[in-house]
Amino acid sequence: MKSKICMILFAAFFTVLPNVYADSTPSKISKPDAETVINLMKSGNERFCSGKMLHGNQDASRIALAAASDQGNYAVATVLSCSDSRVPVELIFDSGIMELFVVRVAGNVCNTDEAGCIEYGVCHVKTPLLLVLGHSKCGAVSAVMASVKGHGHELEKNIPPLVASIKAPVERAIASNQNLDSKDLMNLAIEENVYESIYNLLLKSAAVRAKALKGELLIAGGFYDLDSGRVIWFDQERIKTLTVKAEQDPRRSVSVYEEILK
């Protein structure tokens, strides 16, 4: 019953939305809260897995609305995901134009560029939810794990610094779970890498950290399974713990604003 209600809510928000808001002024537009957004995304993913996608807000009227509107009035989640072509974020959540602010990079790492994009999504597009999404069979994590185990190979010049932050979560996964088979160990490393990206973001961005601590932003982690198409959502309590830990970490950024081209 709960799943059915969520599906109805999702259909109402993501399909009827253009008719409701096309003539609205921005001051009259309100977004759902983060928990509601998560439920909508879960329902969309369920439709994706079952082949019953609505494909809402993807027609000519939505294109016209996007051209004439501020995305900040419509986008409900910022998503940091891997750039892997097997992880089409908007599709796996059955979402449409202007609904998700997506940042994609190999290994869903969070370096300076990614942190800046996320700050824009959270602080300017004003999404109530941030999701960091890893996925099974991630090539970036696999390459780092091979290197940590002594089976690495040469990579082009710019790839090693891109994926350098993946080393620590891979090492944690290996050190604490020696008896796991290779698939389970890889999945654990991918999960740890999601938490690592979240923590790196919290250290780099005082603005995002402040919003999370004030309850103005919900940060979530997830794992996309390539075999089933399903998204598994991670433990919220661990992310809350990381948020508090980052606020106490001496390496954290304390500056919220910087002048452009200073």
Backbone bond lengths (Angstrom), bond angles and torsions (degrees), N, CA, C in turn:
res aa  C-N    CA-C-N  psi(-1)  N-CA   C-N-CA  omega(-1)  CA-C   N-CA-C  phi
1 M - - - 1.461 - - 1.532 110.81 -
2 K 1.367 115.81 -43.75 1.466 119.54 -179.65 1.516 110.95 -61.31
3 S 1.378 115.17 -41.20 1.464 119.07 179.24 1.515 111.32 -63.30
4 K 1.341 116.30 -39.03 1.458 120.86 179.90 1.519 111.01 -65.51
5 I 1.348 116.20 -41.00 1.466 120.15 178.45 1.517 110.34 -63.54
6 C 1.346 116.77 -42.91 1.476 120.65 178.92 1.521 110.74 -61.04
7 M 1.339 116.38 -39.22 1.457 119.79 -180.00 1.525 110.64 -64.58
8 I 1.323 115.98 -40.02 1.469 119.93 178.32 1.514 110.30 -64.21
9 L 1.345 116.24 -43.20 1.465 120.37 177.97 1.517 111.31 -61.70
10 F 1.326 116.11 -42.77 1.466 120.33 -179.50 1.518 110.23 -62.59
11 A 1.326 116.11 -45.53 1.464 119.82 -179.88 1.520 110.83 -60.84
12 A 1.323 115.57 -41.49 1.468 119.57 -179.78 1.507 111.52 -64.63
13 F 1.341 117.02 -41.80 1.470 119.70 -176.33 1.514 112.27 -76.64
14 F 1.341 117.28 -46.59 1.445 120.88 -171.97 1.527 114.67 -89.19
15 T 1.343 118.60 -16.33 1.457 119.65 -179.74 1.516 111.85 -107.63
16 V 1.324 117.70 -40.62 1.454 120.63 -178.60 1.522 111.63 -84.22
17 L 1.331 117.02 -16.20 1.450 121.80 -174.87 1.521 115.20 -47.31
18 P 1.360 120.78 -46.11 1.460 119.70 -178.77 1.520 112.86 -58.77
19 N 1.340 117.68 -39.87 1.460 120.87 -178.97 1.528 111.10 -68.96
20 V 1.324 116.42 -31.41 1.460 120.36 -178.22 1.516 111.16 -76.84
21 Y 1.352 116.91 -41.17 1.450 120.34 -168.85 1.521 115.34 -108.08
22 A 1.303 118.68 -1.60 1.466 120.60 -175.40 1.517 112.49 -57.07
23 D 1.316 117.58 -35.84 1.460 121.16 -177.73 1.532 112.42 -107.89
24 S 1.337 116.41 11.96 1.462 119.83 -177.88 1.516 110.84 -83.97
25 T 1.306 115.79 152.29 1.456 120.12 171.62 1.518 107.72 -85.92
26 P 1.354 118.66 150.08 1.465 120.87 -177.35 1.515 113.70 -53.42
27 S 1.317 118.25 -33.21 1.460 120.53 -177.46 1.528 112.02 -66.25
28 K 1.325 117.07 -18.77 1.453 120.84 -178.15 1.522 112.14 -95.69
29 I 1.324 117.45 -5.91 1.451 121.06 -176.89 1.524 109.81 -89.42
30 S 1.319 116.86 126.52 1.459 121.09 177.10 1.523 108.81 -122.62
31 K 1.321 114.99 148.59 1.458 120.53 -179.46 1.520 109.61 -103.55
32 P 1.331 116.57 155.86 1.466 119.09 174.96 1.524 109.84 -69.37
33 D 1.334 116.73 160.31 1.459 119.19 177.42 1.533 109.46 -75.86
34 A 1.332 115.80 170.55 1.460 120.91 -172.16 1.526 112.87 -61.10
35 E 1.323 117.30 -41.67 1.470 119.70 -179.20 1.525 111.08 -64.43
36 T 1.331 116.43 -37.25 1.465 119.46 176.40 1.515 110.50 -65.88
37 V 1.337 116.90 -40.02 1.461 120.54 178.06 1.526 110.74 -61.16
38 I 1.321 116.96 -42.28 1.465 120.16 178.12 1.526 110.40 -59.83
39 N 1.327 116.65 -44.40 1.466 119.69 179.04 1.519 111.80 -63.01
40 L 1.333 116.76 -38.37 1.460 120.56 177.56 1.526 110.62 -64.97
41 M 1.322 116.44 -41.67 1.464 120.22 179.72 1.520 111.21 -68.25
42 K 1.319 116.99 -37.42 1.466 120.50 176.25 1.529 110.84 -63.16
43 S 1.323 116.55 -41.61 1.466 120.34 178.52 1.524 110.67 -65.71
44 G 1.339 116.28 -40.87 1.458 120.17 177.95 1.512 111.66 -62.87
45 N 1.335 117.07 -40.59 1.460 120.59 178.05 1.525 111.38 -66.21
46 E 1.325 115.93 -35.72 1.463 119.42 177.52 1.526 110.57 -63.97
47 R 1.322 116.55 -40.34 1.462 119.61 177.32 1.532 110.93 -66.09
48 F 1.316 116.06 -38.97 1.465 120.76 177.61 1.529 110.78 -59.50
49 C 1.316 116.13 -44.94 1.467 120.72 -178.26 1.528 112.24 -68.33
50 S 1.323 116.40 -32.66 1.465 120.35 -176.48 1.525 112.85 -92.57
51 G 1.331 116.92 -0.73 1.464 120.29 179.46 1.516 113.68 73.58
52 K 1.334 116.66 26.17 1.466 120.83 -178.69 1.526 111.41 -118.62
53 M 1.313 116.14 43.07 1.462 121.15 -176.80 1.522 111.51 -66.55
54 L 1.331 115.83 144.30 1.466 121.52 179.54 1.525 112.12 -88.63
55 H 1.339 116.76 -25.65 1.479 122.27 -177.53 1.528 110.53 53.23
56 G 1.326 116.84 40.87 1.452 120.60 -179.49 1.511 113.60 -72.49
57 N 1.321 116.36 153.54 1.470 123.50 176.14 1.522 112.97 56.57
58 Q 1.316 116.02 42.55 1.461 121.45 177.56 1.533 111.80 -126.74
59 D 1.332 117.39 10.78 1.456 120.52 -175.33 1.526 111.59 -96.93
60 A 1.334 116.31 -175.45 1.467 121.65 -176.32 1.519 112.60 -61.64
61 S 1.326 116.98 -35.69 1.457 119.34 -179.17 1.526 110.92 -66.74
62 R 1.315 116.48 -35.14 1.465 119.82 178.78 1.535 110.69 -71.16
63 I 1.329 116.26 -38.26 1.465 120.21 176.14 1.518 110.04 -60.08
64 A 1.322 116.12 -43.71 1.471 120.70 179.28 1.520 111.04 -64.85
65 L 1.334 116.45 -40.74 1.458 120.58 178.93 1.526 110.74 -63.59
66 A 1.329 116.42 -41.18 1.466 120.62 179.85 1.519 111.31 -63.35
67 A 1.330 116.58 -38.58 1.463 120.64 -179.29 1.523 111.81 -68.01
68 A 1.332 116.59 -26.33 1.467 120.56 -175.43 1.523 113.41 -105.26
69 S 1.329 117.28 0.68 1.463 120.21 -171.34 1.522 112.59 -123.82
70 D 1.304 115.36 166.24 1.457 123.41 173.48 1.521 108.07 -91.19
71 Q 1.326 116.70 124.21 1.463 118.82 -178.95 1.526 112.05 -60.14
72 G 1.326 115.85 -23.31 1.454 119.62 179.33 1.514 113.63 -62.69
73 N 1.323 117.09 -17.28 1.458 120.69 178.33 1.524 112.66 -85.52
74 Y 1.339 117.08 -7.73 1.456 119.17 -171.50 1.525 115.16 -130.04
75 A 1.338 118.98 -39.17 1.462 120.69 -175.57 1.527 110.47 -63.64
76 V 1.327 116.37 134.51 1.462 120.28 -174.58 1.526 113.68 -112.46
77 A 1.337 117.92 -11.00 1.460 119.68 179.34 1.520 110.33 -149.45
78 T 1.330 115.60 141.25 1.455 122.00 167.77 1.514 106.75 -97.82
79 V 1.334 116.89 133.28 1.464 120.56 -177.45 1.525 109.27 -126.92
80 L 1.330 116.26 124.33 1.462 121.85 170.50 1.514 106.94 -100.31
81 S 1.340 116.22 117.71 1.460 119.58 -177.85 1.518 110.06 -135.72
82 C 1.317 115.14 172.86 1.459 120.99 176.60 1.526 109.38 -74.22
83 S 1.330 115.90 150.85 1.461 120.18 179.44 1.525 112.25 -79.67
84 D 1.315 118.30 -0.63 1.462 123.81 178.91 1.528 110.61 -51.16
85 S 1.326 116.66 129.54 1.472 121.49 -177.56 1.522 112.92 -65.72
86 R 1.316 116.32 -13.62 1.473 120.29 178.74 1.535 112.08 -83.37
87 V 1.326 116.36 0.10 1.466 120.38 -178.47 1.532 109.55 -122.32
88 P 1.335 117.61 71.51 1.468 120.99 -179.95 1.527 110.65 -78.86
89 V 1.302 116.67 94.18 1.462 122.17 -166.30 1.522 113.34 -53.87
90 E 1.343 117.17 -51.02 1.463 119.14 -177.66 1.528 111.45 -60.21
91 L 1.329 116.73 -35.73 1.463 119.75 -178.45 1.519 112.09 -71.59
92 I 1.330 117.54 -43.30 1.464 118.70 -174.40 1.523 112.14 -68.75
93 F 1.344 116.70 -16.18 1.468 119.91 174.20 1.524 111.75 -107.38
94 D 1.318 117.51 8.55 1.464 123.15 -179.97 1.529 110.66 47.91
95 S 1.317 115.78 51.43 1.460 121.04 -178.27 1.523 110.27 -109.21
96 G 1.342 115.97 168.32 1.452 120.73 -176.40 1.514 112.75 -119.61
97 I 1.311 115.29 -166.71 1.461 122.59 -178.24 1.530 110.29 -65.24
98 M 1.327 115.86 134.04 1.469 124.59 178.09 1.527 114.07 74.04
99 E 1.308 119.09 14.36 1.461 119.93 -178.44 1.526 113.18 -99.27
100 L 1.338 117.03 -32.28 1.454 120.94 179.89 1.526 109.81 -125.84
101 F 1.330 116.28 136.12 1.464 122.70 174.27 1.524 105.67 -100.08
102 V 1.340 116.96 105.16 1.462 121.58 -168.09 1.519 111.88 -106.97
103 V 1.337 115.24 130.76 1.464 123.24 174.78 1.523 106.67 -116.04
104 R 1.339 117.20 120.47 1.459 120.12 -176.37 1.521 110.38 -120.94
105 V 1.330 115.59 135.29 1.464 121.85 -179.94 1.534 107.50 -157.43
106 A 1.318 116.56 149.31 1.462 120.41 179.94 1.524 110.90 -54.60
107 G 1.332 115.90 129.36 1.459 121.01 177.48 1.510 114.60 73.14
108 N 1.345 117.97 11.74 1.475 122.96 -177.00 1.531 111.40 40.42
109 V 1.335 115.64 43.14 1.464 120.95 178.00 1.523 109.25 -77.67
110 C 1.328 115.78 163.76 1.464 119.25 178.12 1.515 109.98 -127.45
111 N 1.319 115.46 89.12 1.454 122.46 172.47 1.527 108.36 -98.18
112 T 1.310 118.10 -165.21 1.467 121.00 -174.41 1.525 112.99 -60.29
113 D 1.322 117.43 -46.36 1.468 119.90 -177.95 1.519 111.43 -61.14
114 E 1.332 115.61 -43.74 1.462 119.50 -179.16 1.528 110.99 -67.07
115 A 1.336 116.09 -40.96 1.467 119.54 178.62 1.521 110.88 -61.14
116 G 1.342 116.63 -40.37 1.457 120.17 178.42 1.518 112.04 -64.08
117 C 1.333 116.56 -41.77 1.471 120.01 177.87 1.525 110.82 -63.56
118 I 1.319 116.27 -41.65 1.461 120.14 179.62 1.525 110.75 -65.54
119 E 1.333 116.90 -40.78 1.458 119.73 176.25 1.522 110.73 -57.56
120 Y 1.332 116.69 -40.04 1.455 119.05 178.74 1.530 110.48 -64.21
121 G 1.333 116.34 -45.16 1.460 119.75 -179.86 1.509 113.13 -62.77
122 V 1.325 116.23 -40.88 1.460 121.07 -176.51 1.528 111.98 -78.89
123 C 1.332 116.65 -43.78 1.468 120.37 -171.34 1.526 114.33 -93.03
124 H 1.317 117.99 -26.12 1.465 120.49 -176.85 1.533 112.34 -111.38
125 V 1.335 116.60 -42.04 1.467 119.24 173.10 1.526 109.41 -78.16
126 K 1.334 115.23 -19.80 1.466 122.77 173.27 1.533 114.16 61.02
127 T 1.309 115.48 49.03 1.458 118.93 175.86 1.522 109.69 -79.76
128 P 1.322 118.47 136.25 1.468 120.78 -179.41 1.523 113.57 -77.28
129 L 1.346 116.15 -12.29 1.467 121.24 -176.66 1.521 110.52 -127.65
130 L 1.341 115.85 138.96 1.458 122.53 169.24 1.515 107.61 -120.76
131 L 1.319 116.83 123.80 1.466 122.10 177.37 1.520 109.37 -115.61
132 V 1.332 116.66 126.07 1.466 121.63 170.92 1.522 106.52 -102.35
133 L 1.326 115.65 119.18 1.467 121.17 -169.44 1.524 112.08 -117.98
134 G 1.332 116.28 114.85 1.460 121.43 171.89 1.518 109.52 -93.21
135 H 1.318 116.91 178.03 1.472 118.78 178.79 1.514 111.23 -152.07
136 S 1.315 116.36 155.36 1.460 121.55 179.52 1.527 110.36 -65.09
137 K 1.329 115.06 154.39 1.471 122.54 177.24 1.526 112.09 58.57
138 C 1.331 117.04 34.24 1.463 121.35 -178.47 1.530 110.11 -68.12
139 G 1.326 116.88 122.11 1.453 121.47 -177.64 1.511 113.17 -64.61
140 A 1.341 116.76 -35.88 1.460 120.28 -178.80 1.527 110.65 -66.36
141 V 1.326 116.82 -46.45 1.464 120.44 178.87 1.514 110.59 -66.30
142 S 1.318 116.61 -39.21 1.468 121.15 178.84 1.527 111.31 -61.07
143 A 1.329 116.55 -42.37 1.465 120.59 -179.44 1.523 110.95 -65.34
144 V 1.336 116.73 -41.97 1.460 120.11 179.93 1.522 110.46 -67.63
145 M 1.328 116.86 -39.59 1.462 119.63 179.15 1.525 110.41 -63.32
146 A 1.318 116.99 -41.33 1.468 120.19 177.77 1.522 110.58 -60.74
147 S 1.336 116.24 -40.64 1.455 120.67 179.33 1.526 111.77 -65.30
148 V 1.341 115.85 -43.59 1.468 120.47 179.62 1.532 110.47 -62.50
149 K 1.315 117.00 -34.42 1.459 121.42 179.82 1.522 112.88 -84.22
150 G 1.332 116.71 1.11 1.457 120.15 177.25 1.509 114.82 86.90
151 H 1.343 116.13 17.11 1.465 120.00 -179.36 1.527 111.81 -117.87
152 G 1.311 116.54 23.69 1.456 120.14 -176.96 1.516 112.57 -73.54
153 H 1.327 114.57 170.91 1.465 120.26 177.53 1.523 108.20 -139.29
154 E 1.307 116.32 166.20 1.453 120.58 -178.09 1.525 111.47 -64.60
155 L 1.323 115.08 140.92 1.462 121.49 178.43 1.522 109.36 -124.12
156 E 1.305 115.75 156.18 1.458 120.66 177.71 1.529 110.00 -58.06
157 K 1.321 116.63 156.66 1.465 123.69 -166.39 1.521 114.29 -52.19
158 N 1.316 118.17 -40.87 1.470 120.14 -171.25 1.520 114.56 -91.17
159 I 1.322 117.78 -6.21 1.464 119.16 -178.49 1.534 113.08 -76.96
160 P 1.347 120.07 -44.96 1.471 118.82 -179.41 1.522 115.07 -54.30
161 P 1.345 119.92 -46.91 1.468 117.61 178.16 1.525 112.92 -67.09
162 L 1.330 116.84 -27.03 1.466 120.41 178.03 1.519 111.07 -63.58
163 V 1.341 116.69 -42.43 1.468 120.63 -173.66 1.530 113.17 -103.45
164 A 1.321 116.99 11.53 1.472 120.26 -176.67 1.521 112.82 -57.97
165 S 1.328 117.26 -35.18 1.475 120.63 -176.80 1.527 112.64 -70.55
166 I 1.332 117.50 -10.79 1.466 120.56 -179.30 1.534 110.91 -78.96
167 K 1.326 117.04 -18.68 1.470 120.41 -176.13 1.524 112.05 -60.11
168 A 1.329 117.62 -46.70 1.471 120.75 -177.04 1.528 112.75 -60.37
169 P 1.344 119.71 -48.94 1.473 118.43 178.86 1.525 113.10 -65.33
170 V 1.326 117.49 -32.21 1.466 120.17 176.45 1.522 109.88 -65.18
171 E 1.304 116.41 -45.11 1.467 120.17 179.58 1.523 111.16 -63.54
172 R 1.337 118.09 -38.07 1.467 120.89 177.10 1.520 111.06 -62.24
173 A 1.325 115.20 -43.88 1.464 119.67 -178.65 1.520 111.16 -63.33
174 I 1.316 116.79 -43.13 1.469 121.04 -179.18 1.521 111.14 -67.36
175 A 1.327 116.25 -43.65 1.466 120.70 -175.65 1.522 112.71 -66.06
176 S 1.314 117.16 -34.84 1.468 119.73 -174.30 1.521 114.15 -95.83
177 N 1.323 117.06 -5.60 1.474 119.26 -175.19 1.521 110.56 -143.21
178 Q 1.308 116.36 64.27 1.455 122.49 -176.49 1.529 113.16 -65.45
179 N 1.336 117.19 -26.65 1.469 120.55 -171.97 1.527 114.09 -93.42
180 L 1.328 118.45 -1.00 1.464 120.31 -179.71 1.520 111.05 -72.58
181 D 1.340 115.65 147.76 1.462 117.46 173.91 1.522 109.05 -72.29
182 S 1.307 116.93 169.87 1.468 121.46 -171.02 1.523 112.96 -61.14
183 K 1.337 117.70 -38.16 1.465 120.72 -179.17 1.520 110.90 -67.73
184 D 1.331 116.31 -47.16 1.465 119.91 -179.16 1.520 111.03 -65.76
185 L 1.330 116.28 -37.33 1.459 119.95 178.86 1.527 110.28 -65.39
186 M 1.325 116.60 -40.89 1.460 120.58 177.82 1.522 110.68 -63.05
187 N 1.319 116.87 -44.85 1.469 119.91 179.61 1.529 111.58 -62.73
188 L 1.344 116.11 -37.48 1.462 119.78 177.54 1.527 110.53 -65.89
189 A 1.332 117.03 -41.49 1.463 120.87 178.12 1.527 110.92 -63.09
190 I 1.327 116.45 -38.14 1.468 120.91 177.94 1.527 110.29 -64.90
191 E 1.332 116.27 -41.52 1.470 120.35 176.98 1.522 110.37 -63.60
192 E 1.332 117.00 -46.09 1.461 120.60 178.91 1.528 110.74 -60.77
193 N 1.323 116.72 -34.73 1.463 120.27 179.61 1.529 111.57 -67.29
194 V 1.317 117.42 -32.36 1.466 120.43 175.41 1.529 109.57 -63.57
195 Y 1.332 116.55 -47.68 1.459 119.70 178.46 1.528 111.45 -63.16
196 E 1.335 116.42 -35.93 1.465 120.29 178.13 1.524 110.72 -63.32
197 S 1.326 116.97 -42.63 1.463 120.58 178.72 1.522 111.01 -63.36
198 I 1.324 115.68 -40.76 1.462 119.64 178.19 1.528 110.36 -62.16
199 Y 1.323 116.44 -44.70 1.466 119.25 -178.82 1.523 111.03 -67.11
200 N 1.332 117.13 -40.84 1.469 120.12 177.44 1.527 110.82 -60.00
201 L 1.323 116.16 -40.79 1.463 120.25 177.09 1.521 110.68 -62.02
202 L 1.315 116.70 -46.12 1.458 120.76 -178.49 1.528 111.82 -62.25
203 L 1.331 116.62 -32.66 1.460 120.06 177.04 1.521 111.33 -74.22
204 K 1.324 116.83 -39.08 1.462 121.32 -175.17 1.523 112.81 -77.76
205 S 1.319 117.59 -31.10 1.459 120.74 -172.23 1.518 112.42 -117.03
206 A 1.327 115.76 103.89 1.465 120.06 175.15 1.526 110.44 -65.30
207 A 1.315 116.72 -31.82 1.469 120.99 -178.67 1.524 111.41 -66.80
208 V 1.326 116.82 -47.71 1.462 120.66 179.42 1.522 110.26 -65.68
209 R 1.325 116.05 -42.29 1.467 120.57 179.90 1.524 110.90 -61.10
210 A 1.328 116.48 -42.45 1.461 120.43 -179.89 1.522 111.32 -63.71
211 K 1.316 116.93 -42.64 1.464 119.86 179.77 1.525 110.92 -63.88
212 A 1.339 116.07 -39.13 1.462 119.43 179.20 1.523 111.07 -66.88
213 L 1.322 117.00 -42.04 1.455 120.83 -179.46 1.530 112.07 -66.89
214 K 1.334 116.25 -32.45 1.466 120.77 179.73 1.533 112.49 -81.80
215 G 1.331 117.30 -6.98 1.453 120.17 -178.06 1.514 113.61 81.57
216 E 1.342 116.45 12.75 1.464 120.82 179.34 1.528 111.84 -86.53
217 L 1.320 116.48 -11.97 1.464 122.42 -179.32 1.517 108.66 -140.09
218 L 1.327 116.35 133.56 1.465 121.09 173.05 1.519 107.99 -103.95
219 I 1.326 116.04 124.45 1.468 121.10 177.47 1.518 108.27 -101.45
220 A 1.325 116.21 129.61 1.458 121.60 -178.94 1.526 110.05 -128.06
221 G 1.317 115.77 156.50 1.454 122.02 175.36 1.516 109.46 -122.43
222 G 1.314 116.32 151.62 1.455 119.44 -179.64 1.515 113.00 -152.61
223 F 1.326 115.17 165.53 1.471 123.28 -178.57 1.518 108.05 -132.33
224 Y 1.329 115.98 120.48 1.464 120.77 178.91 1.521 109.20 -95.95
225 D 1.321 116.71 121.31 1.465 122.57 -179.37 1.525 109.93 -90.31
226 L 1.316 116.33 113.85 1.464 120.24 -177.24 1.524 112.12 -63.02
227 D 1.316 118.01 -31.92 1.461 120.67 -176.79 1.522 112.68 -70.17
228 S 1.321 117.38 -39.80 1.467 120.51 -175.61 1.520 113.78 -103.50
229 G 1.350 116.68 -21.23 1.461 120.52 -174.95 1.520 113.16 83.03
230 R 1.328 117.07 4.79 1.459 120.67 -176.37 1.524 112.15 -91.63
231 V 1.321 115.11 147.90 1.459 122.59 174.89 1.523 108.42 -103.42
232 I 1.330 116.09 125.81 1.457 122.48 175.80 1.523 107.22 -101.10
233 W 1.317 117.20 125.65 1.469 122.01 -177.68 1.515 109.72 -92.73
234 F 1.335 117.34 136.34 1.456 122.48 -174.42 1.528 112.84 -85.11
235 D 1.328 113.48 172.67 1.456 123.03 -178.21 1.530 111.80 -65.87
236 Q 1.318 116.73 121.00 1.454 121.54 179.89 1.527 112.13 -68.92
237 E 1.314 117.44 -31.39 1.458 120.51 -176.17 1.520 111.68 -64.62
238 R 1.317 117.15 -38.95 1.461 119.47 179.22 1.521 110.44 -64.55
239 I 1.319 117.48 -38.24 1.465 120.85 179.70 1.521 110.38 -67.36
240 K 1.325 117.26 -38.56 1.464 120.34 176.72 1.530 110.08 -63.36
241 T 1.323 116.49 -39.55 1.461 120.68 177.96 1.522 110.91 -63.68
242 L 1.327 116.57 -41.17 1.462 120.80 178.26 1.527 111.15 -63.66
243 T 1.328 116.26 -35.85 1.465 120.69 -179.76 1.525 110.74 -64.26
244 V 1.315 115.89 -45.36 1.471 120.55 178.38 1.527 109.84 -65.95
245 K 1.327 117.00 -41.08 1.461 121.25 179.44 1.521 111.34 -61.82
246 A 1.323 116.72 -41.76 1.466 120.94 -179.56 1.525 111.37 -63.79
247 E 1.320 116.52 -35.87 1.461 120.59 179.52 1.529 111.24 -65.65
248 Q 1.322 117.23 -23.28 1.458 121.77 -179.43 1.531 112.49 -99.69
249 D 1.321 117.09 -5.44 1.465 121.94 -177.06 1.530 109.60 -77.91
250 P 1.341 118.65 124.30 1.473 120.39 -179.33 1.524 113.91 -63.34
251 R 1.315 117.54 -15.45 1.472 120.55 178.87 1.522 112.75 -83.05
252 R 1.318 117.59 -5.70 1.464 120.96 -174.23 1.529 111.37 -65.84
253 S 1.316 115.28 149.41 1.462 120.43 171.25 1.518 108.74 -74.93
254 V 1.331 116.08 139.09 1.464 119.62 178.57 1.526 111.68 -114.52
255 S 1.321 116.05 -5.01 1.458 120.29 -179.52 1.521 110.10 -95.16
256 V 1.323 116.24 120.94 1.460 120.96 -179.61 1.523 111.66 -81.91
257 Y 1.327 116.57 -38.98 1.467 120.79 -173.72 1.519 111.39 -121.37
258 E 1.328 115.39 146.20 1.457 123.48 172.22 1.515 108.40 -135.29
259 E 1.318 116.52 144.66 1.461 120.60 179.16 1.519 110.01 -73.50
260 I 1.334 117.16 136.57 1.463 122.23 179.49 1.528 109.63 -66.07
261 L 1.332 116.38 132.59 1.477 122.96 177.01 1.513 111.87 52.88
262 K 1.302 115.48 43.40 1.464 121.07 -177.05 1.523 110.90 -61.28
